[in-house]
Amino acid sequence: MDIDFGFVLSQAFSPFNLFLALIGVVLGTVIGALPGLSATMAIAVLVPFTFTMDPASGLIMLGAIYTGAIYGGAYAAILVNTPGTPSAIATTFDGFPMAKGGNGDLAMTLASLASVTGGVVGAILLMTLSPMLAQIALAFHSSEYFWLAILGLTLVASLSSGNVLKGLIGGAFGLTLSMIGVAVIGGDTRYTFNTTALLGGIDIVSALIGLYCIPVLIDMVARPDRHLEPAPLGRGFRLFEAIGICAKNGFNLIRSSIIGTLVGILPGAGGSIASLVSYSEARRASRHPERFGKGEPAGLLATESANNATVGGGFIPTLVLGIPGTPPDAVILGALLVQGIRIGPELFTQQSGIVYVFMFGLLIATLLMLPMGLLIGRYAYRFIVNTPKGLLVPLIAFMTVVGSFAIHANPHDVVVMVSMGLLGWLLGLAGYGPSPIVLGLVLGQIAEQGFMRAYMIGGARGDFAGQLLFNRPISWGIVALIVITLAVPIFRHFRANGKAKEVRP
């Protein structure tokens, strides 16, 4: 395969394509920061405008919007404890505690640096290892997707305020919510109570907005103190301090970025699983795991580098196999087909110029996230801190209603959002966090599809247990990770109790 890199670089760095990358990053960042306005929605709305562009230019803009939206989800996660996108769920674990402690400016800068690092690693692996890494996605069968979803649930359970049992209960409740409506496989109607509005199930984004936003709004109204502590004057971006923290966590950043890329190539896995796996691994490898969940910068770096690395990873099966790794990839895949671009291995031989211009453009857009992210993040932090509660609460409430309604232009989604929010607030009083519930809802369909497909294939062969567990070494590896993930917190609990007994006279 002969590639004219001079032509590719001249096209990628052309003023028009640089302008499109910049505009895409800014739009994506702003949209990703607003709850309910996801990367998928932004790309779907702007796809028609790219049809009049050169294919490479249109793809660069869509890729820039995508990567900017994934990064923008960190803004609301850090400043309002509400993930702007599902992939930013784990960012709330340490990002919001940092902001509560008066280090929101540092958290925003760390999120920018981590996002750029993860995005660059994902883009480089996309350019260099696409055909080889795509084979990893093909090695995963239905049983692996089932166990991968269960692994995601056990990870968030083990991270839920140190209470594994409540985390598992929350995850199981989320799984129950995911079964409402028409079954993904089989078409059975479940738990609708003869209500047509529930046939489509519980919308994930509406539930996410409700479970995270409404309890925060109620808490802001109930408490007389400030929502966030203002930063001392003159601290600015705290860029050099953030760079020093990133240098100390260099291995954590690279490891999390690689995890994010590898998870990203698995169709349907996405940034939620990637950020949780990276967060869990960072906590496991840390010398001070007790600091995680209380404002530990290493946790924030792990999650933000991982979820942005999934952008490049998700494009690998999309471009090489024609299998979209995430919903935004599916929209971009449709744009490729409309442009007359043939997806598959032939793409890298017959139309290599277009695809490599797009890859370099994605890398450029990722690098542009640093200056734009620092600038937008600084003013976003100041705005949230300095806005009085009397204005901030109605503004956030308005955005939650608009965001949940705009998904399908359906008032029922607003009802779901408010109902889930009130339920999340009541569960929060009992010590149940929203993350296990949301992850159960997100991963429920993945687990159900994998289980039912493995069940049907195994039933046809007369060997259901073997098809689901015993015939696949990859399944055994994921099951081993599940056991370790559940066992480690329990082991630490008993060890801590043993040391406490030794200290007592």
Secondary structure, 3 states (H helix, E strand, C coil): CCCCHHHHHHHHCCHHHHHHHHHHHHHHHHHHHCCCCCHHHHHHHHHHHHCCCCHHHHHHHHHHHHHHHHHHHHHHHHHCCCCCCHHHCCHHHHHHHHHHCCCHHHHHHHHHHHHHHHHHHHHHHHHHHHHHHHHHHHHCCHHHHHHHHHHHHHHHHHCCCCCHHHHHHHHHHHHHHHCCEECCCCCCEECCCCCHHHCCCCCHHHHHHHHHHHHHHHHHHHCCCCCCCCCCCCCCCCHHHHHHHHHHCHHHHHHHHHHHHHHHCCCCCHHHHHHHHHHHHHHHHCCCHHHCCCCCHHHHHHHHHHHHHHHHHHHHHHHHHCCCCCHHHHHHHHHHHHCCCCCCCCHHHHCHHHHHHHHHHHHHHHHHHHHHHHHHHHHHHHHHHHCCHHHHHHHHHHHHHHHHHHCCCCHHHHHHHHHHHHHHHHHHHCCCCHHHHHHHHHHHHHHHHHHHHHHHHHHHHCCHHHHHHHCCHHHHHHHHHHHHHHHHHHHHHHHHHHHHHHHCC
